[in-house]
Amino acid sequence: MVDFIDVNKQEYGIEPICRVLPIAPLTYHRTKDLEECPDKRSLRSQHDDFYISEIKRIWQVSKWRYGACKVWQQMKADGLRVASYIV
């Protein structure tokens, strides 16, 4: 929805578009602010992004062969503190 608002805000304005769509103008502005300054995001969100990048890196290094269990084991071997893997 934010992309749609960006494309059409010059023609219609942000608030009128938000009135029609199920999104508050504050939500739009907050989303744009977080895009410009990712350090304002929650610590949990920043940690999630870090772990996602590590999972992708391990999976790509394994040439897309590792499943969840082996990725988890590799993360532990790399010294990353992660929750236990449940089968």
PyMOL commands that set and color helices and strands:
alter all, ss='L'
color gray80, all
select helices_A, chain A and resi 2-12+14-20+25-36+38-40+43-61+68-77
alter helices_A, ss='H'
color red, helices_A
deselect
rebuild
show_as cartoon
